[in-house]
């Protein structure tokens, strides 16, 4: 697979008993004059009404994301392609549409080596070519140099559309269980490890073919967890979560028939929307899914979801930084939800609890959020809370007062952080009622509230200016408290009404020092006079200066009105608001650029309320860094795969420890999961290993970063994966060759003449993985945290033709040349190199294969001997072989899966490397 990451999950496929969840008549090809979709060319009509299908399994040895078994009830009809989309079908539609033309050996082969986005674009094109609506929408498409689609900004799936699309996992299994014919499929047992023409094995003329083998198939779903429950018309997870994984089904020509089963949901490697593999293709289905159900990581099903529409790059172009967070209320659930753009993943996190969440506001440091339990314009008791802005919503604290509403964070002159709130945020039209409420301030530090302090009478919940000269509010009238000369709003001040006394709401005072007031109105005469034309309530977003004079107005998009308008925290000329559609639903959150009146859609959902957008401001914003923030340490983008995200964590460690590290572990996933640097006592070590062995990537990092830029470096420990030495440089090209940060370093000669700025600081300011990824990939200074799960089945799967060395040894020659290059470079830097062979399950001894990917044992011996010859030529090179061709002393508890060590095994490997170094480098 071209873009992949070996994750520390159990990687073998388990033979399963096929479960028929309905009788054979439930899958039919009956044609009906009343059902036009039944006559679609190349499609078979499927009746799945009153049917139940099983996803996943209860097999204890299955992968974690395949357990437990979950039931899905289906109650609709759909059509499915009788065969996988062919190369000619794909090229006929996509070459005119996007310029993409697949290079296939035969026009009737399945279309493969394409991304998930390529597949959904094909589905859209087929829908348009046959005059149907499209099931997928997006705002912008990104393509690589080969015309493959790598990202669809603002991507959304619309299950309610009658259109062509990819099959859901439930639909795929429902059909596959009827046409599961392992004996009439192209698998590793008969395929010669290559694709074949669709429907060319067995008699498939009247049925659905190739559900087993030939090409593995993209499903429509995001890969989410399963639960022991029953859902109706299930369509997967609402988004990709922290790993952005997709579901693939059916195995391929590379897998043995016994290893392919109905419940498997992925490949050997992590599969994301931009993944490409020459054995993964797709088939299409047609039809709407009524009452579609999603299920999030919390295990709760929902018939609606929140879809992020703007990526991190777009957000950075508007705010100047990736460090942006959007918090808001999901009014369907009453919960707080947020998007963290700094991770590059478009994922919505919802903090579920029993509290009502209104008017959330992100703290100045972006780590917490304050909210209240009652809405603006409604009188009554309200509680005020602060909690951490994370998935758990941890460290929840309540302000112990009788009532507190609409919190607003501010930083005081002495640097303390405080929250301003009001005792009641009800209708402020009546002067006496308004004066009965009051505005208060309470300091917040170290997760605790201080003692509340009353500021003044009147519920001024629209904000207080930084210079304490102005406070504003609105919940019927636009009121202002203006300090008198030489005083502040807490001293001598006058209360007044702006905007001619016309009705106003959603009042927000700018946080950039300009003292501009943002608000909405109800099409009053003052607003109409300023605009010069009629408009409807909330159809215009207004701004007033520090004296209440109107200075600007922005029209809402056609078909929508504004609501919940707020200035952003940490930037200038930007505001957020919700858009209300013709049905009165707050269906979108938007970013409004006051400077040019442009509007960017941020999220789409059923009812999205009270957005708060936080932007990190640099402490050194007045100093211009010599480093380009658009490139320096930008080692990942939104469109890069999980392997690149993993390496971003490792590069952060590199810049953090480059002056102190004495040993660097580098190489494949067997190293990143199998060598714990904290268990090496003889020297300070870090683990910079990435995913999937290719010596080109190892050479790149050793040559350009590790050897020249680590002054205390003594040892490089690199992975020797003989079974992966059929791979040349394809991983490097896909993962690292065109990433901005690496290109930037290259253009500066990889800093051989000295650095021009703080690279670690730059790495922290760049786009970064999630906190969970840092904890998992960076555990113990770069170790991938993977607990023990055992070394797998007695008959492990061999994922490649074991005879690859005999067929073509050019990959071996390539990797040997790269290893030799590393040894030459290391000798010139007086650095010792240890080549590490990691243990795999001894169960490979029962096969003809040396390891997970071959080769034959005879070929492995040739490779081992060739490498050992290098130890004679290079005194700075040693081999630590802990596999011993399968005859090792590791135990199942040391393993995470059949060819990766778990945490315990990683500690054993580190102590053995340490022992070798203590003896060799006395």
GULUM-53818 format. One record per residue (C-alpha): x negated, y, z negated; residue in one letter. Coordinates in steps of 0.5 Angstrom, whole numbers, plus 500, padded with zeros to 3 digits. Each point is the difference from the previous one (the first is absolute). Example, Ala and Ser with C-alpha at 12.3 -4.5 7.8 and 13.67 -1.06 7.14 Angstrom:
# residues 2
     X     Y     Z   residuo
   475   491   484         A
   498   507   502         S
# end
This chain:
# residues 922
     X     Y     Z   residuo
   500   500   500         X
   497   507   502         X
   502   504   494         X
   501   496   494         X
   498   499   493         X
   499   493   496         X
   504   501   494         X
   499   496   494         X
   506   496   500         X
   501   493   502         X
   499   499   507         X
   502   493   502         X
   507   499   503         X
   504   495   496         X
   504   494   504         X
   507   501   498         X
   507   497   501         X
   504   504   505         X
   507   502   497         X
   506   500   504         X
   504   505   497         X
   506   500   505         X
   503   495   505         X
   497   499   507         X
   506   504   502         X
   498   506   497         X
   495   502   505         X
   503   500   507         X
   500   503   507         X
   507   500   501         X
   502   506   505         X
   506   504   499         X
   503   505   504         X
   501   504   494         X
   493   500   498         X
   496   504   505         X
   493   499   496         X
   501   492   502         X
   498   501   507         X
   494   504   499         X
   494   497   504         X
   495   495   497         X
   504   500   494         X
   504   495   496         X
   506   503   496         X
   500   497   492         X
   506   500   496         X
   497   501   493         X
   507   502   496         X
   501   497   493         X
   493   497   501         X
   495   499   494         X
   492   500   502         X
   495   498   495         X
   493   505   500         X
   494   498   496         X
   499   493   496         X
   500   498   493         X
   493   496   502         X
   496   502   494         X
   494   500   505         X
   503   505   505         X
   497   507   500         X
   503   505   495         X
   504   504   505         X
   503   493   502         X
   503   499   494         X
   505   499   497         X
   505   497   505         X
   506   506   502         X
   506   499   503         X
   503   505   505         X
   507   500   503         X
   501   502   507         X
   507   502   502         X
   499   502   507         X
   498   498   508         X
   494   502   503         X
   496   498   506         X
   493   497   500         X
   495   499   506         X
   499   493   502         X
   493   501   501         X
   494   505   498         X
   500   506   504         X
   495   498   505         X
   494   504   503         X
   504   502   506         X
   506   503   497         X
   496   504   495         X
   496   503   505         X
   505   502   505         X
   504   504   495         X
   494   503   496         X
   495   502   505         X
   505   505   503         X
   502   502   493         X
   493   500   496         X
   495   498   505         X
   498   494   496         X
   499   494   504         X
   498   493   497         X
   494   496   503         X
   503   493   500         X
   498   494   503         X
   507   498   503         X
   506   505   501         X
   504   494   496         X
   496   500   494         X
   503   503   494         X
   498   508   499         X
   495   500   495         X
   494   504   497         X
   505   506   499         X
   502   504   493         X
   507   500   497         X
   501   507   503         X
   499   497   507         X
   505   495   499         X
   505   505   497         X
   499   505   506         X
   501   494   505         X
   507   499   496         X
   502   507   501         X
   498   500   507         X
   504   494   502         X
   506   503   496         X
   499   506   504         X
   499   496   507         X
   507   497   498         X
   503   506   498         X
   501   499   493         X
   498   504   494         X
   493   499   497         X
   499   496   493         X
   494   504   498         X
   499   508   499         X
   493   504   499         X
   498   507   501         X
   493   498   503         X
   496   494   503         X
   492   499   499         X
   496   496   505         X
   493   497   500         X
   496   501   506         X
   503   493   503         X
   507   503   500         X
   502   496   494         X
   505   503   495         X
   496   501   493         X
   505   504   496         X
   507   503   501         X
   501   506   496         X
   507   501   497         X
   502   493   502         X
   506   497   497         X
   504   494   502         X
   508   500   501         X
   503   494   499         X
   507   503   502         X
   498   501   507         X
   502   495   505         X
   493   499   504         X
   494   496   501         X
   496   499   494         X
   495   495   497         X
   504   494   496         X
   500   501   492         X
   497   494   496         X
   507   498   498         X
   502   499   508         X
   494   497   502         X
   500   495   495         X
   508   499   501         X
   498   498   508         X
   493   497   498         X
   503   494   496         X
   505   498   506         X
   494   500   505         X
   495   498   496         X
   496   495   504         X
   493   499   498         X
   499   494   504         X
   502   504   506         X
   495   506   499         X
   493   503   501         X
   496   499   494         X
   493   499   498         X
   502   493   501         X
   501   500   508         X
   498   508   502         X
   493   500   501         X
   500   506   496         X
   503   504   505         X
   507   503   502         X
   505   497   505         X
   505   502   504         X
   507   501   496         X
   505   494   500         X
   494   496   503         X
   500   494   495         X
   507   496   500         X
   506   501   503         X
   502   507   498         X
   505   502   505         X
   506   500   496         X
   497   502   494         X
   496   505   496         X
   493   498   501         X
   493   501   497         X
   502   501   493         X
   495   496   497         X
   493   502   503         X
   497   503   506         X
   500   507   498         X
   502   502   493         X
   505   505   500         X
   502   507   497         X
   506   501   496         X
   503   506   498         X
   499   500   493         X
   495   504   495         X
   498   494   496         X
   503   501   493         X
   500   495   494         X
   506   495   500         X
   505   499   494         X
   504   494   497         X
   506   503   503         X
   505   501   506         X
   500   506   504         X
   505   501   506         X
   497   502   507         X
   493   501   497         X
   495   504   504         X
   494   500   496         X
   496   505   495         X
   502   508   501         X
   493   502   502         X
   493   496   500         X
   498   502   493         X
   492   501   498         X
   498   495   505         X
   505   501   506         X
   500   493   502         X
   505   497   505         X
   503   493   501         X
   498   495   506         X
   503   494   501         X
   499   493   503         X
   493   498   500         X
   496   500   507         X
   496   496   504         X
   494   501   495         X
   504   496   495         X
   501   493   499         X
   507   497   500         X
   500   498   493         X
   498   507   497         X
   506   504   504         X
   506   500   496         X
   506   505   499         X
   499   503   494         X
   493   503   502         X
   500   508   501         X
   493   502   502         X
   494   498   503         X
   493   498   496         X
   498   507   500         X
   505   506   498         X
   504   503   506         X
   502   507   501         X
   504   504   505         X
   493   501   504         X
   497   493   499         X
   499   497   507         X
   498   493   501         X
   500   496   507         X
   504   494   497         X
   506   505   497         X
   506   502   505         X
   507   501   499         X
   507   499   502         X
   506   504   500         X
   507   500   497         X
   506   504   502         X
   506   503   495         X
   501   504   494         X
   500   498   493         X
   506   502   496         X
   499   502   493         X
   492   499   500         X
   497   498   494         X
   493   502   498         X
   496   498   493         X
   495   504   497         X
   494   498   496         X
   504   500   493         X
   505   495   503         X
   506   504   501         X
   504   500   506         X
   502   506   504         X
   505   501   506         X
   496   507   501         X
   493   502   500         X
   495   506   500         X
   496   501   506         X
   494   504   500         X
   499   504   506         X
   494   504   500         X
   493   497   499         X
   494   502   496         X
   496   503   506         X
   506   505   502         X
   501   502   492         X
   493   502   500         X
   500   504   506         X
   506   504   497         X
   497   500   493         X
   492   500   501         X
   500   493   496         X
   501   493   499         X
   502   501   493         X
   507   501   500         X
   506   497   496         X
   507   500   502         X
   505   499   494         X
   508   500   500         X
   506   497   498         X
   503   494   504         X
   508   502   498         X
   502   493   502         X
   497   497   494         X
   498   506   496         X
   493   498   499         X
   494   504   501         X
   496   498   507         X
   493   503   503         X
   496   499   506         X
   492   501   499         X
   497   502   506         X
   493   500   498         X
   500   492   501         X
   502   501   507         X
   505   495   499         X
   508   502   502         X
   503   496   494         X
   505   503   495         X
   499   498   493         X
   507   500   495         X
   499   500   493         X
   507   497   498         X
   503   501   493         X
   506   502   497         X
   498   507   499         X
   504   505   505         X
   494   504   503         X
   502   507   503         X
   495   506   502         X
   493   496   500         X
   494   504   500         X
   493   497   501         X
   495   503   495         X
   494   505   502         X
   495   494   500         X
   505   495   504         X
   500   495   494         X
   506   501   497         X
   507   502   502         X
   505   504   495         X
   508   499   501         X
   507   501   497         X
   506   497   499         X
   505   505   503         X
   501   504   506         X
   499   507   502         X
   507   504   500         X
   503   495   495         X
   500   502   492         X
   499   495   495         X
   495   496   496         X
   494   498   504         X
   493   496   497         X
   493   502   503         X
   495   494   501         X
   493   499   503         X
   497   494   503         X
   494   498   503         X
   501   500   508         X
   499   493   501         X
   504   493   502         X
   501   499   493         X
   502   507   498         X
   496   499   494         X
   499   504   494         X
   507   503   500         X
   501   505   494         X
   506   504   499         X
   500   508   497         X
   503   500   493         X
   505   505   501         X
   508   501   500         X
   500   501   508         X
   495   502   505         X
   501   500   508         X
   496   502   506         X
   493   499   498         X
   494   504   504         X
   493   499   499         X
   495   506   499         X
   493   501   498         X
   499   505   495         X
   495   505   500         X
   495   496   495         X
   501   494   504         X
   505   497   496         X
   506   496   504         X
   507   502   498         X
   507   498   502         X
   505   506   501         X
   507   497   499         X
   507   503   498         X
   505   498   495         X
   506   500   505         X
   500   500   508         X
   507   502   501         X
   504   505   504         X
   497   507   499         X
   505   504   502         X
   503   502   494         X
   495   505   496         X
   502   498   493         X
   499   493   502         X
   494   500   503         X
   497   504   494         X
   502   495   495         X
   495   495   504         X
   492   501   499         X
   494   499   503         X
   494   496   497         X
   493   498   500         X
   497   494   497         X
   492   498   501         X
   499   493   503         X
   493   496   498         X
   497   493   500         X
   507   497   501         X
   504   504   495         X
   504   506   499         X
   498   506   496         X
   505   505   496         X
   505   503   504         X
   500   508   500         X
   506   504   502         X
   498   505   506         X
   506   504   501         X
   508   500   500         X
   503   497   507         X
   499   494   504         X
   494   502   505         X
   499   493   503         X
   497   502   506         X
   493   502   498         X
   496   505   497         X
   495   503   503         X
   492   499   499         X
   499   507   497         X
   507   500   496         X
   503   506   503         X
   506   496   504         X
   505   495   498         X
   505   497   505         X
   506   496   500         X
   506   498   503         X
   507   496   499         X
   505   504   503         X
   496   507   500         X
   493   501   502         X
   497   503   493         X
   494   503   499         X
   496   502   493         X
   495   506   502         X
   495   502   495         X
   499   508   499         X
   494   503   501         X
   494   498   496         X
   504   494   497         X
   502   493   502         X
   507   496   500         X
   499   498   493         X
   500   507   498         X
   503   506   503         X
   504   498   506         X
   506   501   503         X
   505   495   503         X
   503   501   507         X
   504   497   505         X
   497   500   507         X
   503   498   507         X
   506   505   499         X
   504   496   495         X
   501   494   506         X
   500   493   498         X
   493   497   500         X
   497   493   497         X
   494   496   501         X
   495   506   498         X
   493   498   499         X
   494   505   499         X
   494   499   504         X
   494   498   496         X
   495   503   505         X
   500   507   496         X
   504   503   505         X
   506   500   496         X
   505   499   506         X
   506   497   498         X
   503   494   504         X
   508   499   500         X
   506   497   504         X
   507   504   500         X
   507   499   502         X
   500   504   507         X
   501   507   496         X
   501   506   503         X
   493   502   498         X
   496   494   503         X
   505   501   506         X
   497   508   501         X
   493   498   499         X
   501   494   505         X
   504   504   505         X
   505   494   502         X
   505   495   496         X
   497   494   497         X
   503   495   495         X
   499   499   493         X
   492   497   499         X
   499   501   507         X
   495   505   499         X
   494   500   495         X
   498   507   498         X
   494   503   497         X
   500   506   495         X
   494   504   498         X
   498   502   493         X
   505   505   500         X
   506   496   503         X
   499   503   507         X
   502   495   505         X
   494   498   504         X
   501   494   504         X
   505   495   502         X
   500   493   504         X
   505   496   503         X
   502   493   498         X
   499   495   506         X
   506   499   504         X
   505   496   497         X
   497   501   493         X
   501   504   494         X
   494   501   495         X
   501   499   493         X
   495   499   494         X
   495   505   502         X
   493   500   496         X
   493   504   502         X
   495   495   499         X
   495   499   495         X
   493   502   502         X
   500   503   507         X
   503   506   503         X
   506   501   505         X
   502   493   499         X
   507   498   497         X
   504   493   500         X
   507   500   501         X
   505   494   501         X
   505   500   506         X
   507   499   500         X
   503   497   506         X
   507   501   502         X
   503   495   496         X
   497   503   494         X
   495   495   498         X
   493   503   498         X
   497   495   505         X
   493   503   501         X
   494   504   497         X
   496   505   504         X
   494   504   499         X
   502   507   502         X
   494   505   503         X
   502   507   498         X
   494   503   505         X
   503   497   506         X
   507   497   498         X
   498   493   502         X
   503   494   497         X
   497   494   499         X
   504   494   497         X
   497   496   495         X
   505   495   498         X
   507   497   502         X
   505   496   495         X
   507   500   498         X
   500   505   494         X
   493   504   499         X
   501   505   495         X
   495   505   496         X
   493   500   504         X
   494   502   497         X
   494   500   504         X
   493   501   496         X
   493   502   504         X
   494   499   497         X
   496   506   500         X
   492   500   500         X
   497   503   493         X
   495   503   505         X
   504   502   505         X
   496   507   501         X
   494   496   502         X
   499   497   507         X
   497   493   500         X
   495   499   505         X
   503   493   501         X
   506   500   505         X
   506   498   496         X
   504   497   506         X
   494   495   501         X
   496   499   494         X
   501   493   497         X
   506   499   504         X
   499   493   500         X
   507   498   501         X
   506   503   504         X
   508   499   499         X
   499   495   506         X
   494   496   498         X
   501   493   497         X
   499   497   493         X
   493   498   502         X
   498   507   501         X
   504   502   494         X
   496   495   496         X
   494   503   502         X
   502   507   498         X
   500   498   493         X
   493   497   501         X
   497   506   503         X
   503   504   494         X
   495   496   496         X
   495   501   505         X
   500   507   499         X
   501   500   493         X
   494   495   498         X
   495   501   506         X
   495   503   495         X
   500   494   495         X
   502   494   503         X
   494   495   501         X
   504   494   503         X
   506   500   505         X
   504   495   502         X
   503   500   507         X
   503   495   505         X
   507   497   501         X
   506   499   496         X
   496   494   497         X
   495   505   497         X
   505   505   498         X
   504   495   496         X
   495   495   498         X
   494   505   497         X
   501   504   493         X
   495   505   500         X
   501   501   492         X
   497   493   499         X
   494   502   503         X
   495   502   494         X
   493   501   504         X
   503   506   503         X
   505   505   501         X
   505   497   506         X
   506   502   504         X
   504   496   505         X
   501   503   507         X
   502   494   503         X
   506   501   505         X
   504   495   504         X
   499   494   505         X
   493   499   502         X
   497   503   506         X
   492   502   499         X
   501   506   504         X
   504   503   495         X
   495   498   494         X
   494   503   505         X
   504   507   501         X
   501   501   492         X
   493   497   498         X
   496   504   506         X
   504   507   499         X
   502   500   493         X
   497   495   495         X
   493   500   502         X
   498   507   501         X
   505   503   495         X
   499   496   494         X
   493   502   497         X
   500   495   494         X
   502   494   505         X
   497   494   499         X
   504   494   502         X
   506   499   506         X
   504   494   499         X
   503   498   506         X
   505   495   502         X
   498   494   505         X
   507   498   502         X
   498   494   505         X
   507   498   502         X
   501   508   502         X
   494   501   504         X
   504   499   507         X
   503   507   498         X
   495   506   504         X
   502   507   499         X
   507   500   501         X
   502   502   492         X
   495   506   500         X
   503   503   506         X
   507   499   498         X
   499   502   493         X
   494   505   499         X
   498   503   507         X
   505   505   501         X
   501   502   493         X
   499   508   499         X
   496   499   494         X
   495   495   503         X
   499   505   506         X
   499   506   496         X
   494   496   496         X
   498   498   507         X
   500   507   503         X
   496   502   494         X
   494   495   501         X
   503   496   494         X
   497   505   496         X
   493   498   501         X
   498   507   499         X
   504   501   494         X
   507   501   498         X
   504   507   500         X
   505   499   495         X
   503   496   494         X
   502   494   504         X
   503   496   494         X
   504   507   499         X
   502   500   508         X
   502   492   499         X
   505   502   495         X
   503   506   504         X
   501   495   506         X
   506   495   501         X
   499   495   495         X
   503   493   499         X
   506   499   494         X
   498   499   493         X
   502   493   500         X
   495   499   506         X
   494   503   496         X
   501   496   494         X
   501   494   505         X
   494   501   505         X
   496   504   495         X
   500   495   494         X
   494   500   496         X
   496   505   505         X
   503   497   506         X
   502   493   499         X
   507   498   503         X
   504   497   494         X
   502   493   502         X
   502   496   494         X
   499   492   501         X
   506   496   503         X
   496   494   502         X
   496   498   507         X
   507   498   503         X
   502   493   504         X
   497   494   501         X
   500   501   507         X
   498   507   501         X
   502   504   507         X
   494   501   505         X
   502   507   503         X
   495   499   506         X
   498   495   505         X
   494   496   496         X
   497   499   507         X
   499   508   501         X
   492   500   499         X
   499   494   505         X
   505   504   505         X
   497   507   499         X
   494   501   496         X
   500   508   502         X
   503   502   493         X
   495   496   496         X
   494   503   504         X
   503   507   499         X
   501   499   493         X
   493   498   499         X
   497   506   504         X
   504   504   495         X
   497   497   494         X
   493   500   503         X
   501   508   501         X
   502   500   493         X
   494   497   497         X
   495   504   504         X
   504   506   498         X
   500   498   492         X
   492   498   501         X
   499   507   502         X
   503   503   494         X
   497   495   495         X
   507   497   499         X
   501   492   498         X
   506   497   504         X
   504   494   497         X
   504   496   505         X
   506   497   496         X
   504   494   502         X
   506   500   496         X
   504   493   498         X
   506   498   504         X
   505   494   498         X
   496   493   500         X
   507   498   503         X
   497   502   507         X
   495   494   499         X
   506   496   502         X
   501   504   507         X
   495   500   506         X
   499   508   498         X
   494   503   496         X
   505   505   497         X
   506   504   501         X
   499   502   507         X
   495   494   502         X
   495   499   503         X
   498   493   500         X
   496   497   495         X
   494   499   505         X
   501   507   503         X
   500   503   493         X
   493   496   498         X
   497   504   506         X
   502   506   498         X
   498   499   493         X
   493   498   502         X
   499   506   505         X
   502   505   494         X
   495   496   495         X
   495   501   506         X
   500   507   499         X
   499   500   492         X
   493   497   502         X
   499   506   505         X
   503   506   495         X
   497   499   493         X
   505   505   498         X
   506   495   502         X
   503   494   496         X
   506   496   500         X
   505   499   495         X
   504   494   502         X
   505   498   495         X
   504   496   505         X
   496   495   502         X
   504   497   505         X
   506   499   496         X
   496   496   494         X
   500   506   495         X
   501   500   493         X
   506   505   499         X
   506   498   498         X
   507   502   502         X
   501   505   495         X
   495   504   503         X
   504   501   506         X
   505   504   503         X
   501   496   506         X
   497   495   504         X
   494   505   503         X
   500   506   495         X
   498   500   492         X
   504   503   495         X
   498   504   494         X
   497   494   496         X
   496   498   506         X
   498   507   502         X
   497   500   493         X
   496   493   501         X
   497   503   507         X
   498   506   497         X
   496   497   494         X
   497   495   505         X
   498   506   505         X
   497   503   493         X
   496   494   499         X
   497   500   506         X
   498   507   500         X
   497   499   493         X
   495   495   503         X
   499   503   507         X
   499   507   498         X
   496   499   493         X
# end
